Every structure is written in C-alpha cells, then in structure tokens.
Amino acid sequence: MKNSEIVTALRGRSLLRDVDLTKEEFIGLLDLSEHLRHEKRSATEKKLLKGKNIALIFEKSSTRTRSAFEVASHDQGAHVTYMGPGETQLGHKETVKDTARVLGRMYDGIEFRGFAHHDVEMLAEFSGVPVWNGLTDMWHPTQLLADMLTIRDHATKPFEQVALTYVGDARNNTANSLLCVGALLGLDVRISAPAALQPTDEVQRIAKTVSAHSQAKILITEDAEKAVANTDFIYTDVWVSMGEPTDSWAERIKLLLPYQVNANLMKASNNPDVRFLHCLPALHNTLTDVGADLSKKYGVDALEVTDEVFESPASIVFDQAENRLHTIKSILVATLAGV
C-alpha cells in the first residue's frame, strides 16, 4: 500500500488487536513508519494533525508508550492530555461506557493502556473516535509494529524467510501479539516456554487461523534449544510483574531459568548474525532496585536476559525502543489525518 492508501484504509478506525489488521494494512503501516522516520530525521516533517486533541489513559505506568504517544502527537501538531493511574473515574465511579461517551465528545482519539481488554473495546464502541490499544492484558499491538519494523530494518530477507523465536514467559500480551503477528506476516515463528506458561488455546487458535492464509510456520515447544536453532531473532520479556504477589516469584524464577537468554542460548541458534530483541524494561543486572532485591532474595544477577547478551552487539533493543515512536506516529497519522 502507498502511504496515501494506508491513510485512506485506516482513517477513523481503532487499533485494538494486531489481527484486526490485514497483512497489507500492517505492511502499509510499516512503510508509513519508515517515511515518517525519514522525515523526522531529515527535519522535513509535515504536521498532519494540527488541531487534533488526543486523550492518553494510563492505568499502568509507562516509559516508552507514553513517550512515543506524546512525542508523536507533538511532532504532528496535536495536543495531548495525559491521565495517569488513578487520575480518572474509569470503572470506579463511572462506567467505561460513560467515560467513552464523555471523552468522545472532547477528543479526536483515545489511547488506552490498562488491564482488561474489554475496557479498550468498550471505549472504541462508545466513544465514536479512534481508540488505540497501548497495552492490555491480552494484546500489545503498538509494540509489535515497532518489533516488526526493527526486524525489517535488520533482516536481509523478506518476512516470509525470517525465523523469530520468543523464549520465556509466553502467556502474556507481548507473546500473544508476537505469535499472531508472526502468523499474519508469514514468518517462521517459534515460542518456547514451560507448558504452564505457553499461549492459551484461544491465542494459538487465532494464530493458526491466520497462518492458513499466510503459510507461516508455527512451533510451540518446551525445548528452548530446539526453538532457537537457526533462528534470526531471539525475543524475550520480563518474567515477573510488579503487579504480582512477590510470594510467587521464587517458583516463577525457578521454572523459567532454563529459558534465560544467555550466551549459551544465543550460541545454540547456530547463527553468528542472530539478533536479540526485548520490549523493555529488562532485568539484566542488579543496578535497579528490583534487580538488587531479586539478587538478594533469590541469588540471581539477571532474569530473562544476561547483561552479557543485553549489552552485546547482537542486542538491538534500543533501535526497537526508538521505533515505538515512529510506528505509533504512523497509527496516529493513518487513523486521524483528514478526519
């Protein structure tokens, strides 16, 4: 799709799940992201969203998602209102449906980063304006756009020839989106996790349904070394959530240590050019309060990825983080420009 075509195709639409996009629409957003990235870097950017007002609702705190939405909006001439955790009545003193109908009369678009996926669906149904899922417990579509742009930046072959492996805790929003987007775009997508932490049957069904049209390969296994064999990219995410009771951490860490991305696992890929991805933040050393506490309590200096891998030339996590800006900007432009 040309940039003008993707703007026409997505104008006025919400983005709640990755698989709400067709393959052509997803690729079109990546193309638009590249165009907008070039404009920003060359200082030739045009402000296509002048006069637009955007609400940013964050039930969960954020660094990259908030920064990307705010900078992207300002770059394009839009104004934002940030509503952080506890700063709205959403679901407390006011229903999501009522909040949607209020905000839809004041704003041109709404970003939601929170817990229940049903809430972002309600906002989209009743606000009357485009709603973008900045993360829910089920899906993380804005992250996967950045991930796939980063993969395209570093791959030397088309998506249909790329092998992408996710290891670790795979029963979460990032892994769900990665599996389904990999299936959508025709990748050789692999998930390695303990049986109890593999994607749900529902998510696997969605991925298999999508893959029937793309000829993607899907592998879900407990064997990490099998999953990374001859892969091009190894991806992981945090193992412990700050929202979880800490009394579950010891068991979780013991279960997942065989899935740590370390030098041995990178070597098991048998690919000297294998690259490492992580959506951040990463617990790769003891230089944070959480990292120091985990080291003291459980005797580990790193969790999902070692510092050796995280700081190695194979790591492209900061390219990935920057691409959150360019891909989120493409979503804003595609759905709001000309509305």
C-alpha positions as CSV (number, residue, x, y, z in Angstrom):
1,M,0.0,0.0,0.0
2,K,1.1,3.5,-0.7
3,N,1.2,6.0,2.2
4,S,-2.0,7.7,0.9
5,E,-3.7,4.3,0.6
6,I,-3.0,3.2,4.2
7,V,-4.3,6.5,5.5
8,T,-7.5,6.1,3.4
9,A,-7.9,2.4,4.5
10,L,-7.4,3.1,8.3
11,R,-8.9,6.6,8.6
12,G,-11.3,6.8,11.5
13,R,-10.5,3.2,12.6
14,S,-9.4,1.9,16.0
15,L,-6.5,-0.5,16.6
16,L,-7.3,-2.9,19.4
17,R,-5.6,-6.1,18.3
18,D,-2.9,-6.8,15.8
19,V,-5.0,-9.3,13.9
20,D,-7.7,-6.6,13.3
21,L,-5.3,-5.5,10.5
22,T,-4.8,-7.3,7.2
23,K,-1.3,-8.2,6.2
24,E,-1.4,-5.5,3.6
25,E,-2.5,-2.9,6.2
26,F,0.2,-4.0,8.6
27,I,2.9,-3.7,6.0
28,G,1.4,-0.3,4.9
29,L,1.8,1.0,8.5
30,L,5.4,-0.1,8.5
31,D,6.0,1.7,5.2
32,L,4.4,4.8,6.6
33,S,6.5,4.5,9.7
34,E,9.7,4.4,7.6
35,H,8.5,7.5,5.7
36,L,7.7,9.4,8.9
37,R,11.0,8.3,10.5
38,H,12.9,9.7,7.5
39,E,11.0,13.0,7.7
40,K,11.8,13.4,11.4
41,R,15.5,12.6,11.0
42,S,15.8,14.9,8.0
43,A,13.8,17.7,9.7
44,T,11.2,17.7,6.8
45,E,8.2,16.5,8.9
46,K,4.8,17.9,8.0
47,K,2.3,18.5,10.8
48,L,-0.7,16.5,9.6
49,L,-2.6,16.5,12.9
50,K,-2.9,20.2,13.7
51,G,-5.9,21.0,15.9
52,K,-6.4,17.4,17.0
53,N,-6.8,16.6,20.7
54,I,-5.7,13.2,22.0
55,A,-6.5,11.6,25.4
56,L,-3.9,9.3,26.8
57,I,-5.3,7.0,29.5
58,F,-2.7,5.0,31.5
59,E,-4.0,2.6,34.2
60,K,-0.5,1.2,34.0
61,S,2.6,3.4,34.2
62,S,4.9,3.5,31.1
63,T,8.1,5.0,29.7
64,R,8.2,4.0,26.0
65,T,4.5,4.0,25.3
66,R,3.8,7.3,26.9
67,S,6.9,9.0,25.5
68,A,6.1,7.7,22.0
69,F,2.5,8.8,22.0
70,E,3.3,12.3,23.4
71,V,6.3,13.0,21.1
72,A,4.5,11.6,18.1
73,S,1.5,13.8,18.8
74,H,3.5,16.9,19.3
75,D,5.6,16.3,16.2
76,Q,2.4,16.1,14.2
77,G,0.9,19.2,15.8
78,A,-1.7,17.5,18.0
79,H,-2.3,18.2,21.7
80,V,-2.4,15.5,24.4
81,T,-4.0,15.1,27.8
82,Y,-2.2,12.6,30.0
83,M,-4.4,10.8,32.5
84,G,-2.2,8.6,34.7
85,P,-3.1,5.8,37.1
86,G,-5.9,6.9,39.5
87,E,-6.5,10.1,37.6
88,T,-9.8,9.1,36.0
89,Q,-13.0,7.7,37.3
90,L,-12.8,4.9,34.7
91,G,-14.5,1.8,36.1
92,H,-14.5,3.3,39.7
93,K,-17.2,6.0,40.0
94,E,-18.0,6.0,36.3
95,T,-18.6,3.1,33.8
96,V,-16.2,2.7,30.9
97,K,-19.2,3.2,28.6
98,D,-20.0,6.6,30.2
99,T,-16.4,7.7,30.2
100,A,-16.2,6.8,26.5
101,R,-19.2,8.9,25.6
102,V,-17.7,11.9,27.5
103,L,-14.2,11.7,26.1
104,G,-15.5,11.1,22.6
105,R,-17.2,14.5,22.6
106,M,-14.0,16.2,23.6
107,Y,-11.2,14.3,21.9
108,D,-10.4,13.2,18.4
109,G,-8.7,10.0,19.5
110,I,-8.1,8.0,22.7
111,E,-5.1,5.8,23.7
112,F,-5.7,3.3,26.5
113,R,-3.0,1.3,28.4
114,G,-4.5,-0.8,31.1
115,F,-5.7,-4.2,32.3
116,A,-8.9,-5.6,30.9
117,H,-9.1,-5.8,27.1
118,H,-12.9,-5.5,27.4
119,D,-12.3,-1.9,28.6
120,V,-10.5,-0.8,25.4
121,E,-13.2,-2.5,23.4
122,M,-15.9,-0.5,25.3
123,L,-14.0,2.8,24.7
124,A,-13.9,2.0,20.9
125,E,-17.5,1.0,20.8
126,F,-19.0,4.0,22.6
127,S,-16.6,6.9,22.1
128,G,-17.2,7.4,18.4
129,V,-13.5,8.2,17.8
130,P,-10.4,6.1,17.0
131,V,-9.1,4.2,20.1
132,W,-5.6,2.7,20.2
133,N,-4.6,-0.1,22.5
134,G,-1.3,0.9,24.2
135,L,-1.4,-2.4,26.1
136,T,-4.0,-4.6,27.7
137,D,-3.6,-7.9,29.5
138,M,-4.3,-9.7,26.2
139,W,-2.7,-7.8,23.4
140,H,0.1,-5.3,22.7
141,P,-0.3,-4.2,19.1
142,T,1.7,-1.0,19.1
143,Q,4.7,-3.0,20.4
144,L,4.6,-5.5,17.6
145,L,4.5,-2.7,14.9
146,A,7.8,-1.5,16.4
147,D,9.2,-5.0,16.7
148,M,8.4,-5.8,13.0
149,L,9.9,-2.5,11.8
150,T,13.0,-3.3,13.7
151,I,13.2,-6.8,12.3
152,R,12.7,-5.4,8.8
153,D,15.5,-2.9,9.5
154,H,17.9,-5.6,10.4
155,A,16.9,-8.6,8.3
156,T,18.4,-9.3,4.9
157,K,15.4,-11.2,3.6
158,P,11.6,-10.8,3.5
159,F,9.4,-11.6,6.4
160,E,8.4,-15.0,4.8
161,Q,12.0,-16.1,5.2
162,V,12.6,-14.8,8.7
163,A,12.7,-17.1,11.8
164,L,11.7,-15.4,15.0
165,T,11.9,-17.1,18.4
166,Y,10.3,-16.0,21.7
167,V,11.5,-17.7,24.9
168,G,10.4,-17.3,28.5
169,D,7.0,-16.5,29.9
170,A,4.8,-16.7,26.8
171,R,1.4,-16.4,28.5
172,N,1.3,-12.6,28.2
173,N,0.2,-9.8,25.9
174,T,3.6,-9.4,24.1
175,A,3.9,-13.1,23.3
176,N,0.2,-13.3,22.2
177,S,0.7,-10.5,19.8
178,L,4.1,-11.8,18.6
179,L,2.7,-15.2,17.8
180,C,-0.3,-13.8,15.9
181,V,1.6,-11.1,14.0
182,G,4.2,-13.7,13.1
183,A,1.4,-15.8,11.7
184,L,-0.2,-12.8,9.9
185,L,3.1,-11.9,8.1
186,G,4.1,-15.4,7.2
187,L,7.2,-15.7,9.5
188,D,8.7,-18.9,10.9
189,V,7.5,-18.0,14.4
190,R,8.5,-20.1,17.4
191,I,7.5,-20.0,21.1
192,S,9.5,-21.8,23.8
193,A,8.1,-21.8,27.3
194,P,7.1,-24.2,30.1
195,A,3.8,-25.8,29.4
196,A,2.0,-23.8,32.0
197,L,3.3,-20.5,30.5
198,Q,2.6,-21.2,26.8
199,P,0.0,-19.1,25.0
200,T,-3.6,-20.1,25.7
201,D,-5.5,-22.4,23.3
202,E,-7.6,-19.4,22.2
203,V,-4.5,-17.4,21.2
204,Q,-3.0,-20.5,19.4
205,R,-6.2,-21.0,17.6
206,I,-6.2,-17.4,16.3
207,A,-2.6,-17.7,15.2
208,K,-3.3,-21.0,13.3
209,T,-6.3,-19.5,11.6
210,V,-4.3,-16.5,10.4
211,S,-1.4,-18.7,9.3
212,A,-3.7,-20.6,7.0
213,H,-3.7,-17.6,4.7
214,S,0.0,-16.6,5.1
215,Q,1.7,-20.0,5.0
216,A,3.5,-19.1,8.3
217,K,5.3,-21.8,10.3
218,I,4.3,-22.1,14.0
219,L,6.2,-24.0,16.6
220,I,5.3,-24.1,20.3
221,T,7.7,-26.2,22.4
222,E,9.2,-26.5,25.9
223,D,12.6,-27.1,24.3
224,A,14.4,-23.8,24.1
225,E,17.4,-25.0,22.2
226,K,15.2,-26.6,19.5
227,A,13.2,-23.4,19.2
228,V,16.3,-21.2,18.6
229,A,18.1,-23.5,16.2
230,N,18.9,-21.5,13.0
231,T,16.7,-18.6,14.1
232,D,17.3,-15.0,13.1
233,F,15.9,-13.2,16.1
234,I,15.6,-14.2,19.8
235,Y,13.0,-12.3,21.8
236,T,12.1,-12.3,25.5
237,D,10.2,-10.3,28.0
238,V,10.1,-9.9,31.8
239,W,9.3,-12.9,33.9
240,V,7.8,-11.2,37.0
241,S,5.3,-8.4,37.0
242,M,5.2,-5.7,39.6
243,G,1.5,-6.4,40.0
244,E,2.0,-9.9,41.1
245,P,2.3,-11.1,44.7
246,T,6.0,-11.5,45.4
247,D,5.4,-14.9,47.0
248,S,5.0,-16.3,43.6
249,W,8.3,-15.1,42.3
250,A,10.6,-17.8,43.6
251,E,8.6,-20.5,41.8
252,R,8.4,-18.5,38.6
253,I,12.1,-17.8,38.5
254,K,13.0,-21.5,39.1
255,L,10.6,-22.5,36.3
256,L,12.0,-20.0,33.8
257,L,15.7,-20.1,34.5
258,P,16.2,-22.7,31.7
259,Y,14.7,-20.1,29.3
260,Q,17.1,-17.3,30.2
261,V,18.6,-15.7,27.1
262,N,22.3,-16.1,27.8
263,A,25.5,-16.6,25.7
264,N,24.8,-20.4,25.5
265,L,21.3,-19.9,24.2
266,M,22.5,-17.3,21.6
267,K,25.2,-19.8,20.5
268,A,22.6,-22.6,20.2
269,S,21.0,-20.6,17.4
270,N,24.0,-21.7,15.3
271,N,23.6,-18.2,13.6
272,P,26.5,-15.8,14.1
273,D,24.2,-13.0,13.0
274,V,21.4,-13.7,15.4
275,R,19.9,-10.6,17.0
276,F,18.3,-10.1,20.4
277,L,15.0,-8.3,21.0
278,H,13.3,-7.2,24.2
279,C,10.4,-4.8,24.6
280,L,11.9,-3.3,27.9
281,P,12.3,-2.7,30.7
282,A,14.7,-5.7,31.2
283,L,16.1,-7.2,34.4
284,H,19.6,-7.8,33.1
285,N,21.7,-6.7,36.0
286,T,21.4,-5.6,39.7
287,L,21.6,-1.8,39.1
288,T,17.9,-1.2,39.7
289,D,16.0,-1.5,43.0
290,V,14.1,-4.5,41.6
291,G,17.3,-6.2,40.3
292,A,19.1,-5.7,43.5
293,D,16.2,-7.1,45.5
294,L,15.9,-10.1,43.3
295,S,19.7,-10.8,43.6
296,K,19.5,-10.5,47.4
297,K,16.4,-12.8,47.7
298,Y,17.0,-15.3,45.0
299,G,20.7,-15.2,44.2
300,V,20.3,-14.2,40.6
301,D,22.2,-11.4,38.9
302,A,19.8,-11.3,35.9
303,L,16.5,-12.8,35.0
304,E,15.2,-13.1,31.4
305,V,18.5,-12.0,29.8
306,T,22.0,-11.7,31.0
307,D,23.9,-8.4,30.9
308,E,26.4,-10.0,28.6
309,V,23.7,-10.5,25.9
310,F,21.8,-7.3,26.6
311,E,25.0,-5.2,26.1
312,S,26.3,-7.2,23.2
313,P,26.5,-6.1,19.5
314,A,23.7,-8.7,18.9
315,S,21.3,-6.6,21.0
316,I,19.1,-4.2,19.0
317,V,16.7,-3.3,21.8
318,F,17.3,0.4,21.6
319,D,16.5,0.5,17.9
320,Q,13.4,-1.4,18.9
321,A,12.5,1.2,21.6
322,E,13.0,4.2,19.2
323,N,10.8,2.5,16.6
324,R,7.9,2.8,19.1
325,L,7.8,6.5,18.3
326,H,7.8,6.1,14.5
327,T,5.2,3.3,14.4
328,I,2.9,4.9,16.9
329,K,3.1,8.1,14.8
330,S,2.1,6.1,11.8
331,I,-1.0,4.8,13.6
332,L,-2.0,8.4,14.6
333,V,-1.5,9.7,11.1
334,A,-3.2,6.8,9.4
335,T,-6.3,6.9,11.6
336,L,-6.6,10.7,12.3
337,A,-5.2,12.6,9.3
338,G,-8.1,14.1,7.3
339,V,-10.8,13.0,9.8
